[in-house]
Amino acid sequence: MLLTFFYRYMRPLVEAGKVFIALPPLYKVEKGTGKKQKLEYAWDEEGLKKAIQSVGKGYTIQRYKGLGEMNASQLWETTMDPETRTLVRVSIEDIARADKRVSTLMGDKVEPRRKWIESHVAFGLNEETNILDNEMLMSEEDD
């Protein structure tokens, strides 16, 4: 919703490359407690595999659905700390496509939004591509 706000009402900031998205991890992999605790975060499926290998057998996985699932120290450590955070600059390459996507995804009509999500977003642990890395999504024409 904030991105829609910046796009609709503060577009010069977006066009100037002044808007960034901080990427929180998708997964937390942990094992043990206290001093014996092993904890790894993963931002994608490949990172999840590495985290599982690093932590070893007997691990638990938490799939984050939003920032509200993290406590303040986890949020700082993974998403807000300038030393370790990952930022993605928001850019607009095609104004017409951006307008259409924002209208579809943030508009009042549910059916077009549902159709777009079902045809463009891959869900699940076994997907081969990450939505942020999938070049096809960026070049594909919207229906």
mmCIF file of the C-alpha atoms, coordinates in Angstrom:
data_MODEL
# 
_entry.id   MODEL 
# 
loop_
_atom_site.group_PDB 
_atom_site.id 
_atom_site.type_symbol 
_atom_site.label_atom_id 
_atom_site.label_alt_id 
_atom_site.label_comp_id 
_atom_site.label_asym_id 
_atom_site.label_entity_id 
_atom_site.label_seq_id 
_atom_site.pdbx_PDB_ins_code 
_atom_site.Cartn_x 
_atom_site.Cartn_y 
_atom_site.Cartn_z 
_atom_site.occupancy 
_atom_site.B_iso_or_equiv 
_atom_site.pdbx_formal_charge 
_atom_site.auth_seq_id 
_atom_site.auth_comp_id 
_atom_site.auth_asym_id 
_atom_site.auth_atom_id 
_atom_site.pdbx_PDB_model_num 
ATOM 1   C CA . MET A 1 1   ? 0.000   0.000   0.000   1.00 0.00 ? 1   MET A CA 1 
ATOM 2   C CA . LEU A 1 2   ? 2.848   2.377   0.747   1.00 0.00 ? 2   LEU A CA 1 
ATOM 3   C CA . LEU A 1 3   ? 4.356   1.705   -2.643  1.00 0.00 ? 3   LEU A CA 1 
ATOM 4   C CA . THR A 1 4   ? 1.016   2.573   -4.241  1.00 0.00 ? 4   THR A CA 1 
ATOM 5   C CA . PHE A 1 5   ? 0.976   5.809   -2.228  1.00 0.00 ? 5   PHE A CA 1 
ATOM 6   C CA . PHE A 1 6   ? 4.450   6.757   -3.457  1.00 0.00 ? 6   PHE A CA 1 
ATOM 7   C CA . TYR A 1 7   ? 3.566   5.777   -7.016  1.00 0.00 ? 7   TYR A CA 1 
ATOM 8   C CA . ARG A 1 8   ? 0.273   7.696   -7.115  1.00 0.00 ? 8   ARG A CA 1 
ATOM 9   C CA . TYR A 1 9   ? 1.087   10.777  -5.033  1.00 0.00 ? 9   TYR A CA 1 
ATOM 10  C CA . MET A 1 10  ? 4.884   11.106  -4.946  1.00 0.00 ? 10  MET A CA 1 
ATOM 11  C CA . ARG A 1 11  ? 5.897   9.786   -8.349  1.00 0.00 ? 11  ARG A CA 1 
ATOM 12  C CA . PRO A 1 12  ? 8.804   12.278  -8.717  1.00 0.00 ? 12  PRO A CA 1 
ATOM 13  C CA . LEU A 1 13  ? 10.502  10.496  -5.792  1.00 0.00 ? 13  LEU A CA 1 
ATOM 14  C CA . VAL A 1 14  ? 10.104  7.139   -7.525  1.00 0.00 ? 14  VAL A CA 1 
ATOM 15  C CA . GLU A 1 15  ? 11.258  8.521   -10.876 1.00 0.00 ? 15  GLU A CA 1 
ATOM 16  C CA . ALA A 1 16  ? 14.326  10.060  -9.192  1.00 0.00 ? 16  ALA A CA 1 
ATOM 17  C CA . GLY A 1 17  ? 15.283  6.667   -7.703  1.00 0.00 ? 17  GLY A CA 1 
ATOM 18  C CA . LYS A 1 18  ? 14.721  7.801   -4.117  1.00 0.00 ? 18  LYS A CA 1 
ATOM 19  C CA . VAL A 1 19  ? 12.306  5.006   -3.069  1.00 0.00 ? 19  VAL A CA 1 
ATOM 20  C CA . PHE A 1 20  ? 13.666  1.673   -1.850  1.00 0.00 ? 20  PHE A CA 1 
ATOM 21  C CA . ILE A 1 21  ? 12.151  -1.548  -0.554  1.00 0.00 ? 21  ILE A CA 1 
ATOM 22  C CA . ALA A 1 22  ? 13.884  -3.299  2.336   1.00 0.00 ? 22  ALA A CA 1 
ATOM 23  C CA . LEU A 1 23  ? 13.756  -7.062  1.809   1.00 0.00 ? 23  LEU A CA 1 
ATOM 24  C CA . PRO A 1 24  ? 12.947  -9.075  4.924   1.00 0.00 ? 24  PRO A CA 1 
ATOM 25  C CA . PRO A 1 25  ? 13.787  -12.782 4.975   1.00 0.00 ? 25  PRO A CA 1 
ATOM 26  C CA . LEU A 1 26  ? 11.167  -15.325 3.966   1.00 0.00 ? 26  LEU A CA 1 
ATOM 27  C CA . TYR A 1 27  ? 12.360  -18.032 6.352   1.00 0.00 ? 27  TYR A CA 1 
ATOM 28  C CA . LYS A 1 28  ? 13.914  -18.562 9.754   1.00 0.00 ? 28  LYS A CA 1 
ATOM 29  C CA . VAL A 1 29  ? 15.639  -21.896 10.332  1.00 0.00 ? 29  VAL A CA 1 
ATOM 30  C CA . GLU A 1 30  ? 16.569  -22.720 13.904  1.00 0.00 ? 30  GLU A CA 1 
ATOM 31  C CA . LYS A 1 31  ? 17.654  -25.561 16.130  1.00 0.00 ? 31  LYS A CA 1 
ATOM 32  C CA . GLY A 1 32  ? 18.272  -25.715 19.862  1.00 0.00 ? 32  GLY A CA 1 
ATOM 33  C CA . THR A 1 33  ? 17.958  -23.057 22.537  1.00 0.00 ? 33  THR A CA 1 
ATOM 34  C CA . GLY A 1 34  ? 20.201  -20.769 24.543  1.00 0.00 ? 34  GLY A CA 1 
ATOM 35  C CA . LYS A 1 35  ? 23.933  -20.959 23.833  1.00 0.00 ? 35  LYS A CA 1 
ATOM 36  C CA . LYS A 1 36  ? 23.432  -24.070 21.692  1.00 0.00 ? 36  LYS A CA 1 
ATOM 37  C CA . GLN A 1 37  ? 20.919  -22.353 19.419  1.00 0.00 ? 37  GLN A CA 1 
ATOM 38  C CA . LYS A 1 38  ? 21.700  -22.248 15.721  1.00 0.00 ? 38  LYS A CA 1 
ATOM 39  C CA . LEU A 1 39  ? 19.750  -19.671 13.749  1.00 0.00 ? 39  LEU A CA 1 
ATOM 40  C CA . GLU A 1 40  ? 19.816  -18.817 10.055  1.00 0.00 ? 40  GLU A CA 1 
ATOM 41  C CA . TYR A 1 41  ? 17.627  -16.579 7.907   1.00 0.00 ? 41  TYR A CA 1 
ATOM 42  C CA . ALA A 1 42  ? 16.887  -17.153 4.227   1.00 0.00 ? 42  ALA A CA 1 
ATOM 43  C CA . TRP A 1 43  ? 15.601  -14.733 1.604   1.00 0.00 ? 43  TRP A CA 1 
ATOM 44  C CA . ASP A 1 44  ? 14.895  -17.331 -1.098  1.00 0.00 ? 44  ASP A CA 1 
ATOM 45  C CA . GLU A 1 45  ? 14.694  -21.085 -1.739  1.00 0.00 ? 45  GLU A CA 1 
ATOM 46  C CA . GLU A 1 46  ? 18.422  -21.458 -2.398  1.00 0.00 ? 46  GLU A CA 1 
ATOM 47  C CA . GLY A 1 47  ? 19.207  -19.663 0.856   1.00 0.00 ? 47  GLY A CA 1 
ATOM 48  C CA . LEU A 1 48  ? 16.730  -21.916 2.660   1.00 0.00 ? 48  LEU A CA 1 
ATOM 49  C CA . LYS A 1 49  ? 18.583  -25.022 1.460   1.00 0.00 ? 49  LYS A CA 1 
ATOM 50  C CA . LYS A 1 50  ? 21.891  -23.547 2.644   1.00 0.00 ? 50  LYS A CA 1 
ATOM 51  C CA . ALA A 1 51  ? 20.401  -22.572 6.010   1.00 0.00 ? 51  ALA A CA 1 
ATOM 52  C CA . ILE A 1 52  ? 19.065  -26.086 6.545   1.00 0.00 ? 52  ILE A CA 1 
ATOM 53  C CA . GLN A 1 53  ? 22.485  -27.548 5.754   1.00 0.00 ? 53  GLN A CA 1 
ATOM 54  C CA . SER A 1 54  ? 24.171  -25.071 8.077   1.00 0.00 ? 54  SER A CA 1 
ATOM 55  C CA . VAL A 1 55  ? 21.838  -25.727 11.013  1.00 0.00 ? 55  VAL A CA 1 
ATOM 56  C CA . GLY A 1 56  ? 21.742  -29.516 10.600  1.00 0.00 ? 56  GLY A CA 1 
ATOM 57  C CA . LYS A 1 57  ? 19.162  -32.130 11.547  1.00 0.00 ? 57  LYS A CA 1 
ATOM 58  C CA . GLY A 1 58  ? 16.383  -31.387 14.013  1.00 0.00 ? 58  GLY A CA 1 
ATOM 59  C CA . TYR A 1 59  ? 15.636  -27.900 12.725  1.00 0.00 ? 59  TYR A CA 1 
ATOM 60  C CA . THR A 1 60  ? 12.363  -25.978 12.563  1.00 0.00 ? 60  THR A CA 1 
ATOM 61  C CA . ILE A 1 61  ? 11.373  -23.610 9.783   1.00 0.00 ? 61  ILE A CA 1 
ATOM 62  C CA . GLN A 1 62  ? 9.264   -20.506 10.178  1.00 0.00 ? 62  GLN A CA 1 
ATOM 63  C CA . ARG A 1 63  ? 7.845   -18.995 6.976   1.00 0.00 ? 63  ARG A CA 1 
ATOM 64  C CA . TYR A 1 64  ? 7.338   -15.260 7.436   1.00 0.00 ? 64  TYR A CA 1 
ATOM 65  C CA . LYS A 1 65  ? 4.170   -13.891 5.855   1.00 0.00 ? 65  LYS A CA 1 
ATOM 66  C CA . GLY A 1 66  ? 4.807   -10.356 7.018   1.00 0.00 ? 66  GLY A CA 1 
ATOM 67  C CA . LEU A 1 67  ? 6.961   -8.147  9.160   1.00 0.00 ? 67  LEU A CA 1 
ATOM 68  C CA . GLY A 1 68  ? 4.485   -8.393  12.034  1.00 0.00 ? 68  GLY A CA 1 
ATOM 69  C CA . GLU A 1 69  ? 5.684   -11.936 12.668  1.00 0.00 ? 69  GLU A CA 1 
ATOM 70  C CA . MET A 1 70  ? 9.149   -10.721 13.677  1.00 0.00 ? 70  MET A CA 1 
ATOM 71  C CA . ASN A 1 71  ? 10.063  -9.221  17.010  1.00 0.00 ? 71  ASN A CA 1 
ATOM 72  C CA . ALA A 1 72  ? 11.956  -5.919  17.079  1.00 0.00 ? 72  ALA A CA 1 
ATOM 73  C CA . SER A 1 73  ? 15.429  -7.462  17.384  1.00 0.00 ? 73  SER A CA 1 
ATOM 74  C CA . GLN A 1 74  ? 14.797  -9.855  14.471  1.00 0.00 ? 74  GLN A CA 1 
ATOM 75  C CA . LEU A 1 75  ? 13.488  -7.007  12.322  1.00 0.00 ? 75  LEU A CA 1 
ATOM 76  C CA . TRP A 1 76  ? 16.548  -4.905  13.087  1.00 0.00 ? 76  TRP A CA 1 
ATOM 77  C CA . GLU A 1 77  ? 18.973  -7.769  12.485  1.00 0.00 ? 77  GLU A CA 1 
ATOM 78  C CA . THR A 1 78  ? 17.470  -8.889  9.168   1.00 0.00 ? 78  THR A CA 1 
ATOM 79  C CA . THR A 1 79  ? 15.811  -5.877  7.557   1.00 0.00 ? 79  THR A CA 1 
ATOM 80  C CA . MET A 1 80  ? 16.618  -2.517  9.144   1.00 0.00 ? 80  MET A CA 1 
ATOM 81  C CA . ASP A 1 81  ? 20.322  -2.588  10.117  1.00 0.00 ? 81  ASP A CA 1 
ATOM 82  C CA . PRO A 1 82  ? 22.172  -0.472  7.514   1.00 0.00 ? 82  PRO A CA 1 
ATOM 83  C CA . GLU A 1 83  ? 25.178  -2.797  7.824   1.00 0.00 ? 83  GLU A CA 1 
ATOM 84  C CA . THR A 1 84  ? 23.313  -5.952  6.784   1.00 0.00 ? 84  THR A CA 1 
ATOM 85  C CA . ARG A 1 85  ? 20.023  -5.040  5.119   1.00 0.00 ? 85  ARG A CA 1 
ATOM 86  C CA . THR A 1 86  ? 19.151  -5.638  1.476   1.00 0.00 ? 86  THR A CA 1 
ATOM 87  C CA . LEU A 1 87  ? 17.541  -2.737  -0.377  1.00 0.00 ? 87  LEU A CA 1 
ATOM 88  C CA . VAL A 1 88  ? 15.925  -2.760  -3.803  1.00 0.00 ? 88  VAL A CA 1 
ATOM 89  C CA . ARG A 1 89  ? 15.545  0.532   -5.652  1.00 0.00 ? 89  ARG A CA 1 
ATOM 90  C CA . VAL A 1 90  ? 12.027  1.038   -7.046  1.00 0.00 ? 90  VAL A CA 1 
ATOM 91  C CA . SER A 1 91  ? 12.061  2.062   -10.687 1.00 0.00 ? 91  SER A CA 1 
ATOM 92  C CA . ILE A 1 92  ? 9.503   2.549   -13.426 1.00 0.00 ? 92  ILE A CA 1 
ATOM 93  C CA . GLU A 1 93  ? 10.568  1.282   -16.840 1.00 0.00 ? 93  GLU A CA 1 
ATOM 94  C CA . ASP A 1 94  ? 7.164   1.396   -18.549 1.00 0.00 ? 94  ASP A CA 1 
ATOM 95  C CA . ILE A 1 95  ? 4.631   3.944   -17.211 1.00 0.00 ? 95  ILE A CA 1 
ATOM 96  C CA . ALA A 1 96  ? 1.665   2.386   -19.032 1.00 0.00 ? 96  ALA A CA 1 
ATOM 97  C CA . ARG A 1 97  ? 2.443   -1.095  -17.662 1.00 0.00 ? 97  ARG A CA 1 
ATOM 98  C CA . ALA A 1 98  ? 3.033   0.295   -14.160 1.00 0.00 ? 98  ALA A CA 1 
ATOM 99  C CA . ASP A 1 99  ? -0.301  2.159   -14.233 1.00 0.00 ? 99  ASP A CA 1 
ATOM 100 C CA . LYS A 1 100 ? -2.108  -0.991  -15.338 1.00 0.00 ? 100 LYS A CA 1 
ATOM 101 C CA . ARG A 1 101 ? -0.453  -3.157  -12.681 1.00 0.00 ? 101 ARG A CA 1 
ATOM 102 C CA . VAL A 1 102 ? -1.120  -0.707  -9.858  1.00 0.00 ? 102 VAL A CA 1 
ATOM 103 C CA . SER A 1 103 ? -4.755  -0.338  -10.962 1.00 0.00 ? 103 SER A CA 1 
ATOM 104 C CA . THR A 1 104 ? -5.165  -4.113  -11.202 1.00 0.00 ? 104 THR A CA 1 
ATOM 105 C CA . LEU A 1 105 ? -3.446  -4.990  -7.935  1.00 0.00 ? 105 LEU A CA 1 
ATOM 106 C CA . MET A 1 106 ? -4.753  -2.105  -5.826  1.00 0.00 ? 106 MET A CA 1 
ATOM 107 C CA . GLY A 1 107 ? -8.107  -1.447  -7.484  1.00 0.00 ? 107 GLY A CA 1 
ATOM 108 C CA . ASP A 1 108 ? -11.626 -2.195  -6.289  1.00 0.00 ? 108 ASP A CA 1 
ATOM 109 C CA . LYS A 1 109 ? -12.185 -5.153  -8.640  1.00 0.00 ? 109 LYS A CA 1 
ATOM 110 C CA . VAL A 1 110 ? -11.210 -8.479  -7.061  1.00 0.00 ? 110 VAL A CA 1 
ATOM 111 C CA . GLU A 1 111 ? -11.425 -10.730 -10.132 1.00 0.00 ? 111 GLU A CA 1 
ATOM 112 C CA . PRO A 1 112 ? -8.681  -9.037  -12.235 1.00 0.00 ? 112 PRO A CA 1 
ATOM 113 C CA . ARG A 1 113 ? -6.379  -8.995  -9.185  1.00 0.00 ? 113 ARG A CA 1 
ATOM 114 C CA . ARG A 1 114 ? -7.005  -12.694 -8.486  1.00 0.00 ? 114 ARG A CA 1 
ATOM 115 C CA . LYS A 1 115 ? -6.375  -13.621 -12.131 1.00 0.00 ? 115 LYS A CA 1 
ATOM 116 C CA . TRP A 1 116 ? -3.132  -11.633 -12.262 1.00 0.00 ? 116 TRP A CA 1 
ATOM 117 C CA . ILE A 1 117 ? -1.822  -13.183 -9.045  1.00 0.00 ? 117 ILE A CA 1 
ATOM 118 C CA . GLU A 1 118 ? -2.741  -16.713 -10.103 1.00 0.00 ? 118 GLU A CA 1 
ATOM 119 C CA . SER A 1 119 ? -1.011  -16.361 -13.468 1.00 0.00 ? 119 SER A CA 1 
ATOM 120 C CA . HIS A 1 120 ? 2.084   -14.389 -12.397 1.00 0.00 ? 120 HIS A CA 1 
ATOM 121 C CA . VAL A 1 121 ? 3.061   -15.403 -8.859  1.00 0.00 ? 121 VAL A CA 1 
ATOM 122 C CA . ALA A 1 122 ? 4.701   -18.712 -7.966  1.00 0.00 ? 122 ALA A CA 1 
ATOM 123 C CA . PHE A 1 123 ? 3.871   -20.012 -4.495  1.00 0.00 ? 123 PHE A CA 1 
ATOM 124 C CA . GLY A 1 124 ? 5.490   -22.791 -2.467  1.00 0.00 ? 124 GLY A CA 1 
ATOM 125 C CA . LEU A 1 125 ? 8.837   -24.128 -1.311  1.00 0.00 ? 125 LEU A CA 1 
ATOM 126 C CA . ASN A 1 126 ? 9.542   -26.130 -4.462  1.00 0.00 ? 126 ASN A CA 1 
ATOM 127 C CA . GLU A 1 127 ? 9.324   -23.379 -7.037  1.00 0.00 ? 127 GLU A CA 1 
ATOM 128 C CA . GLU A 1 128 ? 12.341  -23.034 -9.309  1.00 0.00 ? 128 GLU A CA 1 
ATOM 129 C CA . THR A 1 129 ? 12.183  -19.257 -9.530  1.00 0.00 ? 129 THR A CA 1 
ATOM 130 C CA . ASN A 1 130 ? 11.870  -16.403 -7.134  1.00 0.00 ? 130 ASN A CA 1 
ATOM 131 C CA . ILE A 1 131 ? 9.393   -13.675 -8.117  1.00 0.00 ? 131 ILE A CA 1 
ATOM 132 C CA . LEU A 1 132 ? 12.149  -11.058 -7.688  1.00 0.00 ? 132 LEU A CA 1 
ATOM 133 C CA . ASP A 1 133 ? 14.550  -12.946 -9.992  1.00 0.00 ? 133 ASP A CA 1 
ATOM 134 C CA . ASN A 1 134 ? 12.104  -14.027 -12.671 1.00 0.00 ? 134 ASN A CA 1 
ATOM 135 C CA . GLU A 1 135 ? 12.974  -11.974 -15.758 1.00 0.00 ? 135 GLU A CA 1 
ATOM 136 C CA . MET A 1 136 ? 9.984   -13.434 -17.634 1.00 0.00 ? 136 MET A CA 1 
ATOM 137 C CA . LEU A 1 137 ? 7.590   -11.639 -15.286 1.00 0.00 ? 137 LEU A CA 1 
ATOM 138 C CA . MET A 1 138 ? 9.238   -8.335  -16.040 1.00 0.00 ? 138 MET A CA 1 
ATOM 139 C CA . SER A 1 139 ? 9.116   -8.738  -19.808 1.00 0.00 ? 139 SER A CA 1 
ATOM 140 C CA . GLU A 1 140 ? 5.773   -10.511 -20.127 1.00 0.00 ? 140 GLU A CA 1 
ATOM 141 C CA . GLU A 1 141 ? 2.812   -8.459  -21.341 1.00 0.00 ? 141 GLU A CA 1 
ATOM 142 C CA . ASP A 1 142 ? -0.014  -8.028  -18.844 1.00 0.00 ? 142 ASP A CA 1 
ATOM 143 C CA . ASP A 1 143 ? -3.306  -9.603  -19.816 1.00 0.00 ? 143 ASP A CA 1 
# 
